[in-house]
């Protein structure tokens, strides 16, 4: 298919995000606190940072969400609905509103900030989030009307048509349409008869939208052409009163539709993918199961590859693909669909439905967009970037119109986000490496401290260069005149007989006087019993606790010292790092 996009073109950039599914108590019901809270905070941080980066670098003109905005949105019921024996009965309208504000902080706030830098020539940036998923409303008969009305009131109608970049985007609430043909749970009878279907209130609004989709699409294209011509958006109608029974009144609106409308490709947006035969391969960009090869000789992919395909199955409140009847009805009533984008599967899938008629005759090309959340079972989340370039010829001729049938007006590109699980694995590796480094450091420090203390004690051994004085032992009284008179007398007599020579001989008279005073009964020498501890002695001597502590360390071979050193190092490293990480996770920008 040829490309019409010139090098100097400024295409319309649309961004498709599928299945953000904000983590809530419904996601991991058995996960304890604080792990559940950390999971929620970290997934929100991942979504917010990713959206902030793509807003800054890609600057999209339009943002589409393909459903499943919440994970448990269908469980938080409005006040007028009560379900018996529901594990989510304590959650209700107030909790849903909290989740809505949470979604708005991640996406809406940032989008509104980006509107200040609009591109020239664009009418404005749009964010379209009204397409519901089965986690938002439920599926088929499981949908409650009050839940759907609440979702539409806050996010917009799920069935709508938008003209963007001269392409027609048809959003369709297929989770509600899937109720058509489902059996009544009470009777087992299918409810697809006209008139009194038990679940018509579920699929009826989408069915009515489909019946007028072609007319709405043509009218929207006509309004877009008038705007590009510089005319008012709507045709000026004559001020004329018509009777409701007048045949002209019945066809008045249809007659206003312009003739010879320019060629505008149609793009279908649905949460649940269109039906395809089981085993239809999804292509090489699917993450979980790459395509299988037919044989060693044939390098091409298999035409039927169940591992690489979306499984065609359904269960409670989910359905992997639409039924063949619903898919055929959509293609037939919308008409002229060239592309289709869907979600729900969480992984990328690209197929071409050859059995459906399309604008270019080659079948409808459908892309299932990856989930944008790392908690949805894919290692590399992603989103889809779509570039639209389709300059309209306001007054086209049939010849030019035929030439444009084979022209490619849209290009897509899968954009991948970081592998958060791989980042967590690296966190674990670095944590183990940190533990090992701190353990080795503790052993080295204790060994070096032991060797240095032993060398210091050996080098500081006293050499008796100065006179030493040995204090008497505790609880040993000094001799007194009453207990040892002979010893004191002999000492004083020795002093008196001049037994101390040299410079001490002159002090003999003082010694005699001292001996005489101490020997006299009235001036007995005060004996110190040393019952109280001397503070100087306590200062220079080791306590029993220190001795016992060093003894235990020597008995343990230094293991206790290593453990203490490792514990202290781990606290000094882990506490600041943990506080810093928690601040990064909890902060809001």
Order of alpha helices (4+ residues) and beta strands (2+ residues): beta-beta-alpha-beta-alpha-alpha-beta-alpha-beta-beta-alpha-alpha-alpha-alpha-alpha-beta-beta-beta-alpha-beta-beta-beta-beta-alpha-beta-beta-alpha-alpha-alpha-alpha-alpha-alpha
